[in-house]
Amino acid sequence: LGEFVQTHAKITIPEEGHIYSINEGNSKFWNAATTAYVKKCKSGSGGMEPKTQRYVGSMVADVHRTLLYGGIFMYPSDSKNPNGKLRVLYECFPMAFLMECAGGLATTGHKNMLDHQPLSLHERSPLYLGSRRDVERVIELHKYHIPSLVSASIWSFMTSGNFIAALCSAVALVVLAWKGTCG
């Protein structure tokens, strides 16, 4: 066709959905909050109906389905990728913006995705987005499982370019000061 075709005039995501989307092949590496949420999705515990798992492996396709039918798309941080794997500026932000325009939510697990201030061009982040109630449940679980988030946040800060540059500057200042006193 070579053109854009509008399929829906004003997409509004349902308040809650019956589908969750995540790569379960990485489940052994997930943080505790994500593991707990997926367990609730499967069992229907915690005031939720059981959800159906669907995962295409293409974020655009998975988020499009989530927009139309509700539910949640999750790409969490894990022990292999403590900063998450999706790029903030050109993957997380555009999808978070679309989701919030449709009435849904988007979060890193502990803060709104669109409130995040990236420190580098290709910075990565975890992402949970979808129906308002579904995402709010994930946020609550992250508050409960804060120790795993704290260690991921500390690791994220320590591996950021800003921390490394600051550390190198501090070491250089100490060396220069030491050489100045030793003469």
C-alpha positions as CSV (number, residue, x, y, z in Angstrom):
1,L,0.0,0.0,0.0
2,G,2.7,2.5,0.9
3,E,0.5,4.4,3.2
4,F,-0.9,4.4,6.8
5,V,-4.4,3.1,7.2
6,Q,-6.4,4.1,10.3
7,T,-8.0,1.0,11.7
8,H,-9.6,2.5,14.8
9,A,-10.8,6.1,15.3
10,K,-10.1,6.4,19.0
11,I,-8.5,3.4,20.7
12,T,-9.3,3.1,24.4
13,I,-7.8,0.3,26.4
14,P,-10.1,-1.6,28.8
15,E,-9.5,-0.9,32.5
16,E,-8.5,-4.6,32.9
17,G,-7.6,-7.3,30.5
18,H,-7.5,-11.1,30.3
19,I,-4.2,-11.4,28.5
20,Y,-0.6,-11.1,29.8
21,S,2.3,-10.9,27.5
22,I,5.9,-11.8,28.5
23,N,8.7,-14.0,27.4
24,E,8.4,-16.9,29.8
25,G,11.6,-18.5,28.5
26,N,13.4,-16.0,30.8
27,S,11.3,-16.8,33.9
28,K,14.2,-18.2,35.9
29,F,16.0,-14.8,35.6
30,W,13.0,-12.5,36.5
31,N,12.9,-10.3,39.6
32,A,10.6,-11.4,42.4
33,A,7.8,-8.9,41.6
34,T,7.5,-10.2,38.0
35,T,7.5,-13.8,39.2
36,A,4.8,-13.1,41.7
37,Y,2.6,-11.2,39.2
38,V,2.8,-14.0,36.6
39,K,2.0,-16.5,39.2
40,K,-1.1,-14.5,40.1
41,C,-2.0,-14.2,36.3
42,K,-1.9,-18.0,36.0
43,S,-3.7,-18.9,39.1
44,G,-6.2,-16.0,39.3
45,S,-5.3,-15.3,42.9
46,G,-5.3,-11.9,44.6
47,G,-8.7,-10.8,43.4
48,M,-7.9,-11.5,39.7
49,E,-9.4,-13.8,37.2
50,P,-6.9,-16.1,35.6
51,K,-5.3,-14.6,32.5
52,T,-4.3,-16.1,29.2
53,Q,-0.6,-15.8,28.1
54,R,0.1,-14.6,24.6
55,Y,3.6,-13.6,23.4
56,V,4.5,-13.0,19.8
57,G,8.0,-11.8,20.5
58,S,7.5,-8.5,18.5
59,M,6.8,-5.6,20.9
60,V,4.7,-3.8,18.3
61,A,2.4,-6.8,17.7
62,D,2.1,-7.5,21.4
63,V,1.4,-3.9,22.4
64,H,-1.1,-3.6,19.6
65,R,-3.0,-6.6,20.9
66,T,-2.8,-5.2,24.4
67,L,-4.2,-1.8,23.2
68,L,-7.2,-3.5,21.5
69,Y,-8.1,-6.2,24.1
70,G,-6.5,-5.0,27.3
71,G,-4.1,-6.8,29.6
72,I,-0.4,-6.2,30.2
73,F,2.8,-6.4,28.2
74,M,5.9,-7.0,30.3
75,Y,9.6,-6.8,29.5
76,P,11.1,-6.8,33.0
77,S,14.7,-6.4,34.2
78,D,16.2,-9.7,35.2
79,S,19.5,-11.1,36.5
80,K,20.9,-11.2,33.0
81,N,19.8,-7.6,32.2
82,P,19.5,-5.7,35.5
83,N,18.8,-2.4,33.6
84,G,16.1,-4.1,31.4
85,K,16.6,-4.7,27.7
86,L,14.4,-2.2,25.8
87,R,15.8,1.2,24.8
88,V,14.2,4.1,26.6
89,L,14.1,6.7,23.9
90,Y,13.0,4.7,20.9
91,E,11.2,1.7,22.3
92,C,9.9,2.5,25.8
93,F,8.9,6.1,25.4
94,P,6.9,5.8,22.2
95,M,4.9,2.7,23.4
96,A,4.3,4.3,26.8
97,F,3.0,7.5,25.2
98,L,0.6,5.5,23.0
99,M,-0.6,3.4,25.9
100,E,-1.2,6.4,28.2
101,C,-3.0,8.3,25.4
102,A,-5.4,5.3,25.2
103,G,-6.0,5.4,29.0
104,G,-3.5,2.8,30.1
105,L,-0.4,3.0,32.2
106,A,3.3,2.4,31.6
107,T,5.9,1.9,34.3
108,T,9.4,0.7,34.9
109,G,8.0,-1.1,37.9
110,H,8.7,1.7,40.4
111,K,8.0,4.9,38.4
112,N,6.0,6.1,35.5
113,M,7.9,5.4,32.3
114,L,7.2,8.9,30.9
115,D,8.6,10.5,34.0
116,H,12.0,8.7,33.6
117,Q,14.9,11.0,32.8
118,P,17.4,9.0,30.5
119,L,21.1,9.6,31.1
120,S,22.3,8.3,27.8
121,L,21.1,7.9,24.2
122,H,20.8,4.1,24.2
123,E,19.8,3.7,27.9
124,R,17.8,0.6,28.6
125,S,14.9,0.1,31.0
126,P,12.4,-2.5,32.2
127,L,8.8,-1.9,30.9
128,Y,5.3,-2.9,32.0
129,L,2.5,-1.3,30.1
130,G,-1.2,-2.0,29.5
131,S,-4.6,-1.8,31.2
132,R,-4.7,0.5,34.3
133,R,-5.6,-2.2,36.9
134,D,-3.2,-4.7,35.6
135,V,-0.2,-2.3,35.7
136,E,-1.3,-1.0,39.1
137,R,-1.0,-4.6,40.4
138,V,2.5,-4.9,39.1
139,I,3.5,-1.5,40.7
140,E,2.1,-2.8,44.1
141,L,4.1,-6.0,43.8
142,H,7.3,-4.0,43.1
143,K,6.7,-1.9,46.2
144,Y,6.4,-5.2,48.2
145,H,9.5,-6.7,46.6
146,I,11.6,-3.5,46.9
147,P,15.0,-5.2,47.8
148,S,15.4,-6.7,44.4
149,L,14.6,-3.3,42.8
150,V,17.1,-1.5,45.0
151,S,19.9,-3.8,44.0
152,A,18.9,-3.4,40.3
153,S,18.7,0.4,40.7
154,I,22.1,0.5,42.3
155,W,23.6,-1.7,39.6
156,S,21.9,0.5,36.9
157,F,23.5,3.6,38.5
158,M,26.9,2.0,38.9
159,T,27.0,0.9,35.3
160,S,25.8,4.2,33.8
161,G,28.2,6.4,32.0
162,N,27.7,9.2,34.5
163,F,28.8,7.1,37.5
164,I,31.9,5.8,35.7
165,A,32.9,9.3,34.5
166,A,32.4,10.7,38.1
167,L,34.4,7.8,39.5
168,C,37.2,8.4,37.1
169,S,37.2,12.1,37.9
170,A,37.3,11.4,41.6
171,V,40.2,9.0,41.2
172,A,42.1,11.5,39.1
173,L,41.6,14.2,41.7
174,V,42.8,11.9,44.5
175,V,45.9,11.0,42.5
176,L,46.7,14.6,41.7
177,A,46.2,15.6,45.3
178,W,48.4,12.8,46.5
179,K,51.1,13.7,44.0
180,G,50.8,17.3,45.2
181,T,51.4,16.4,48.8
182,C,54.2,13.9,48.1
183,G,55.9,16.5,46.0
